[in-house]
Amino acid sequence: MNYLILFKIWIYLEEHMKLSREEIMSRMEQLKDEEPLRFTIPEIFGGGMAIIGLNPKKGGKKYLLQVGNEGDASPYWDTDKAKDLAKWVADRQGDLV
């Protein structure tokens, strides 16, 4: 096994570390109206943006995930559980912008 390659991979991952589920959930719990979290999604997972914000619908679920391109995102999933959306974004290696 080539340890130099493993070391370079480790360094790359450290420099490009994405937010953990817990960090995303923490930021979600601090959301205010009109202040969504925006993540870029790598091309391998379809690319585009994932936008998590408070659901504007009264009586609806607390959080709303929208996916698509900047300025052209459409609703994808609403839920009361921050953990579900944080997992979805973290699993797709979303990068907070």
PyMOL commands that place a pseudoatom at each C-alpha (Angstrom):
pseudoatom trace, name=CA, resn=MET, resi=1, chain=A, elem=C, hetatm=0, pos=[0.000, 0.000, 0.000]
pseudoatom trace, name=CA, resn=ASN, resi=2, chain=A, elem=C, hetatm=0, pos=[1.355, 3.384, -0.954]
pseudoatom trace, name=CA, resn=TYR, resi=3, chain=A, elem=C, hetatm=0, pos=[1.237, 5.525, 2.170]
pseudoatom trace, name=CA, resn=LEU, resi=4, chain=A, elem=C, hetatm=0, pos=[2.130, 8.690, 0.283]
pseudoatom trace, name=CA, resn=ILE, resi=5, chain=A, elem=C, hetatm=0, pos=[-1.064, 8.393, -1.762]
pseudoatom trace, name=CA, resn=LEU, resi=6, chain=A, elem=C, hetatm=0, pos=[-3.116, 7.779, 1.379]
pseudoatom trace, name=CA, resn=PHE, resi=7, chain=A, elem=C, hetatm=0, pos=[-1.498, 10.790, 3.037]
pseudoatom trace, name=CA, resn=LYS, resi=8, chain=A, elem=C, hetatm=0, pos=[-2.296, 13.021, 0.043]
pseudoatom trace, name=CA, resn=ILE, resi=9, chain=A, elem=C, hetatm=0, pos=[-5.908, 11.826, 0.066]
pseudoatom trace, name=CA, resn=TRP, resi=10, chain=A, elem=C, hetatm=0, pos=[-6.137, 12.543, 3.791]
pseudoatom trace, name=CA, resn=ILE, resi=11, chain=A, elem=C, hetatm=0, pos=[-4.733, 16.072, 3.307]
pseudoatom trace, name=CA, resn=TYR, resi=12, chain=A, elem=C, hetatm=0, pos=[-7.174, 16.737, 0.468]
pseudoatom trace, name=CA, resn=LEU, resi=13, chain=A, elem=C, hetatm=0, pos=[-10.126, 15.580, 2.565]
pseudoatom trace, name=CA, resn=GLU, resi=14, chain=A, elem=C, hetatm=0, pos=[-9.027, 17.724, 5.496]
pseudoatom trace, name=CA, resn=GLU, resi=15, chain=A, elem=C, hetatm=0, pos=[-8.769, 20.817, 3.276]
pseudoatom trace, name=CA, resn=HIS, resi=16, chain=A, elem=C, hetatm=0, pos=[-12.116, 20.183, 1.604]
pseudoatom trace, name=CA, resn=MET, resi=17, chain=A, elem=C, hetatm=0, pos=[-14.038, 18.929, 4.622]
pseudoatom trace, name=CA, resn=LYS, resi=18, chain=A, elem=C, hetatm=0, pos=[-17.761, 19.473, 4.357]
pseudoatom trace, name=CA, resn=LEU, resi=19, chain=A, elem=C, hetatm=0, pos=[-20.051, 20.334, 7.261]
pseudoatom trace, name=CA, resn=SER, resi=20, chain=A, elem=C, hetatm=0, pos=[-21.153, 17.383, 9.356]
pseudoatom trace, name=CA, resn=ARG, resi=21, chain=A, elem=C, hetatm=0, pos=[-24.817, 16.532, 9.891]
pseudoatom trace, name=CA, resn=GLU, resi=22, chain=A, elem=C, hetatm=0, pos=[-24.585, 17.970, 13.389]
pseudoatom trace, name=CA, resn=GLU, resi=23, chain=A, elem=C, hetatm=0, pos=[-23.115, 21.258, 12.121]
pseudoatom trace, name=CA, resn=ILE, resi=24, chain=A, elem=C, hetatm=0, pos=[-25.827, 21.548, 9.459]
pseudoatom trace, name=CA, resn=MET, resi=25, chain=A, elem=C, hetatm=0, pos=[-28.541, 20.828, 12.058]
pseudoatom trace, name=CA, resn=SER, resi=26, chain=A, elem=C, hetatm=0, pos=[-27.084, 23.458, 14.379]
pseudoatom trace, name=CA, resn=ARG, resi=27, chain=A, elem=C, hetatm=0, pos=[-27.185, 26.056, 11.607]
pseudoatom trace, name=CA, resn=MET, resi=28, chain=A, elem=C, hetatm=0, pos=[-30.731, 25.026, 10.679]
pseudoatom trace, name=CA, resn=GLU, resi=29, chain=A, elem=C, hetatm=0, pos=[-31.907, 25.580, 14.247]
pseudoatom trace, name=CA, resn=GLN, resi=30, chain=A, elem=C, hetatm=0, pos=[-30.569, 29.155, 14.032]
pseudoatom trace, name=CA, resn=LEU, resi=31, chain=A, elem=C, hetatm=0, pos=[-32.380, 29.966, 10.771]
pseudoatom trace, name=CA, resn=LYS, resi=32, chain=A, elem=C, hetatm=0, pos=[-34.340, 33.186, 10.537]
pseudoatom trace, name=CA, resn=ASP, resi=33, chain=A, elem=C, hetatm=0, pos=[-36.960, 34.099, 7.929]
pseudoatom trace, name=CA, resn=GLU, resi=34, chain=A, elem=C, hetatm=0, pos=[-35.452, 34.906, 4.522]
pseudoatom trace, name=CA, resn=GLU, resi=35, chain=A, elem=C, hetatm=0, pos=[-32.003, 33.584, 5.568]
pseudoatom trace, name=CA, resn=PRO, resi=36, chain=A, elem=C, hetatm=0, pos=[-31.697, 30.115, 4.004]
pseudoatom trace, name=CA, resn=LEU, resi=37, chain=A, elem=C, hetatm=0, pos=[-28.642, 27.875, 3.984]
pseudoatom trace, name=CA, resn=ARG, resi=38, chain=A, elem=C, hetatm=0, pos=[-27.290, 27.363, 0.464]
pseudoatom trace, name=CA, resn=PHE, resi=39, chain=A, elem=C, hetatm=0, pos=[-25.162, 24.387, -0.524]
pseudoatom trace, name=CA, resn=THR, resi=40, chain=A, elem=C, hetatm=0, pos=[-23.516, 23.535, -3.817]
pseudoatom trace, name=CA, resn=ILE, resi=41, chain=A, elem=C, hetatm=0, pos=[-23.922, 19.889, -4.740]
pseudoatom trace, name=CA, resn=PRO, resi=42, chain=A, elem=C, hetatm=0, pos=[-21.140, 18.136, -6.702]
pseudoatom trace, name=CA, resn=GLU, resi=43, chain=A, elem=C, hetatm=0, pos=[-21.875, 17.022, -10.268]
pseudoatom trace, name=CA, resn=ILE, resi=44, chain=A, elem=C, hetatm=0, pos=[-21.599, 13.371, -9.247]
pseudoatom trace, name=CA, resn=PHE, resi=45, chain=A, elem=C, hetatm=0, pos=[-24.831, 13.902, -7.259]
pseudoatom trace, name=CA, resn=GLY, resi=46, chain=A, elem=C, hetatm=0, pos=[-26.553, 15.918, -9.987]
pseudoatom trace, name=CA, resn=GLY, resi=47, chain=A, elem=C, hetatm=0, pos=[-24.951, 19.301, -9.354]
pseudoatom trace, name=CA, resn=GLY, resi=48, chain=A, elem=C, hetatm=0, pos=[-26.857, 22.495, -8.691]
pseudoatom trace, name=CA, resn=MET, resi=49, chain=A, elem=C, hetatm=0, pos=[-27.899, 23.920, -5.359]
pseudoatom trace, name=CA, resn=ALA, resi=50, chain=A, elem=C, hetatm=0, pos=[-29.653, 22.648, -2.257]
pseudoatom trace, name=CA, resn=ILE, resi=51, chain=A, elem=C, hetatm=0, pos=[-31.367, 25.403, -0.297]
pseudoatom trace, name=CA, resn=ILE, resi=52, chain=A, elem=C, hetatm=0, pos=[-32.689, 24.798, 3.211]
pseudoatom trace, name=CA, resn=GLY, resi=53, chain=A, elem=C, hetatm=0, pos=[-34.931, 27.425, 4.726]
pseudoatom trace, name=CA, resn=LEU, resi=54, chain=A, elem=C, hetatm=0, pos=[-37.925, 27.882, 6.932]
pseudoatom trace, name=CA, resn=ASN, resi=55, chain=A, elem=C, hetatm=0, pos=[-41.112, 26.805, 5.193]
pseudoatom trace, name=CA, resn=PRO, resi=56, chain=A, elem=C, hetatm=0, pos=[-43.119, 29.906, 4.199]
pseudoatom trace, name=CA, resn=LYS, resi=57, chain=A, elem=C, hetatm=0, pos=[-46.404, 27.943, 4.264]
pseudoatom trace, name=CA, resn=LYS, resi=58, chain=A, elem=C, hetatm=0, pos=[-48.373, 28.594, 7.423]
pseudoatom trace, name=CA, resn=GLY, resi=59, chain=A, elem=C, hetatm=0, pos=[-49.397, 25.332, 9.057]
pseudoatom trace, name=CA, resn=GLY, resi=60, chain=A, elem=C, hetatm=0, pos=[-46.854, 23.371, 7.001]
pseudoatom trace, name=CA, resn=LYS, resi=61, chain=A, elem=C, hetatm=0, pos=[-43.723, 21.553, 8.084]
pseudoatom trace, name=CA, resn=LYS, resi=62, chain=A, elem=C, hetatm=0, pos=[-40.977, 23.681, 9.666]
pseudoatom trace, name=CA, resn=TYR, resi=63, chain=A, elem=C, hetatm=0, pos=[-38.175, 23.257, 7.075]
pseudoatom trace, name=CA, resn=LEU, resi=64, chain=A, elem=C, hetatm=0, pos=[-38.229, 23.281, 3.277]
pseudoatom trace, name=CA, resn=LEU, resi=65, chain=A, elem=C, hetatm=0, pos=[-35.522, 21.887, 1.003]
pseudoatom trace, name=CA, resn=GLN, resi=66, chain=A, elem=C, hetatm=0, pos=[-35.390, 23.276, -2.512]
pseudoatom trace, name=CA, resn=VAL, resi=67, chain=A, elem=C, hetatm=0, pos=[-33.136, 21.897, -5.233]
pseudoatom trace, name=CA, resn=GLY, resi=68, chain=A, elem=C, hetatm=0, pos=[-32.104, 23.166, -8.645]
pseudoatom trace, name=CA, resn=ASN, resi=69, chain=A, elem=C, hetatm=0, pos=[-29.949, 25.960, -9.932]
pseudoatom trace, name=CA, resn=GLU, resi=70, chain=A, elem=C, hetatm=0, pos=[-29.481, 29.376, -8.373]
pseudoatom trace, name=CA, resn=GLY, resi=71, chain=A, elem=C, hetatm=0, pos=[-32.637, 31.379, -9.029]
pseudoatom trace, name=CA, resn=ASP, resi=72, chain=A, elem=C, hetatm=0, pos=[-34.451, 28.320, -10.399]
pseudoatom trace, name=CA, resn=ALA, resi=73, chain=A, elem=C, hetatm=0, pos=[-34.870, 26.025, -7.383]
pseudoatom trace, name=CA, resn=SER, resi=74, chain=A, elem=C, hetatm=0, pos=[-38.085, 24.137, -6.816]
pseudoatom trace, name=CA, resn=PRO, resi=75, chain=A, elem=C, hetatm=0, pos=[-39.490, 22.621, -3.612]
pseudoatom trace, name=CA, resn=TYR, resi=76, chain=A, elem=C, hetatm=0, pos=[-38.286, 19.089, -3.048]
pseudoatom trace, name=CA, resn=TRP, resi=77, chain=A, elem=C, hetatm=0, pos=[-39.004, 18.091, 0.565]
pseudoatom trace, name=CA, resn=ASP, resi=78, chain=A, elem=C, hetatm=0, pos=[-40.557, 19.611, 3.663]
pseudoatom trace, name=CA, resn=THR, resi=79, chain=A, elem=C, hetatm=0, pos=[-40.127, 18.208, 7.149]
pseudoatom trace, name=CA, resn=ASP, resi=80, chain=A, elem=C, hetatm=0, pos=[-40.147, 19.122, 10.811]
pseudoatom trace, name=CA, resn=LYS, resi=81, chain=A, elem=C, hetatm=0, pos=[-36.943, 17.145, 11.408]
pseudoatom trace, name=CA, resn=ALA, resi=82, chain=A, elem=C, hetatm=0, pos=[-33.682, 19.007, 10.818]
pseudoatom trace, name=CA, resn=LYS, resi=83, chain=A, elem=C, hetatm=0, pos=[-31.829, 15.690, 11.024]
pseudoatom trace, name=CA, resn=ASP, resi=84, chain=A, elem=C, hetatm=0, pos=[-33.439, 14.356, 7.822]
pseudoatom trace, name=CA, resn=LEU, resi=85, chain=A, elem=C, hetatm=0, pos=[-32.443, 17.322, 5.664]
pseudoatom trace, name=CA, resn=ALA, resi=86, chain=A, elem=C, hetatm=0, pos=[-28.990, 17.583, 7.258]
pseudoatom trace, name=CA, resn=LYS, resi=87, chain=A, elem=C, hetatm=0, pos=[-28.375, 13.926, 6.399]
pseudoatom trace, name=CA, resn=TRP, resi=88, chain=A, elem=C, hetatm=0, pos=[-29.568, 14.433, 2.808]
pseudoatom trace, name=CA, resn=VAL, resi=89, chain=A, elem=C, hetatm=0, pos=[-27.178, 17.366, 2.248]
pseudoatom trace, name=CA, resn=ALA, resi=90, chain=A, elem=C, hetatm=0, pos=[-24.228, 15.762, 4.081]
pseudoatom trace, name=CA, resn=ASP, resi=91, chain=A, elem=C, hetatm=0, pos=[-24.646, 12.480, 2.171]
pseudoatom trace, name=CA, resn=ARG, resi=92, chain=A, elem=C, hetatm=0, pos=[-24.410, 14.463, -1.084]
pseudoatom trace, name=CA, resn=GLN, resi=93, chain=A, elem=C, hetatm=0, pos=[-21.333, 16.348, 0.140]
pseudoatom trace, name=CA, resn=GLY, resi=94, chain=A, elem=C, hetatm=0, pos=[-23.041, 19.725, 0.004]
pseudoatom trace, name=CA, resn=ASP, resi=95, chain=A, elem=C, hetatm=0, pos=[-20.655, 22.648, 0.379]
pseudoatom trace, name=CA, resn=LEU, resi=96, chain=A, elem=C, hetatm=0, pos=[-22.047, 25.674, 2.244]
pseudoatom trace, name=CA, resn=VAL, resi=97, chain=A, elem=C, hetatm=0, pos=[-21.818, 28.897, 0.253]
for i in range(1, 97): cmd.bond("trace and resi %d" % i, "trace and resi %d" % (i + 1))
show_as sticks, trace
zoom trace
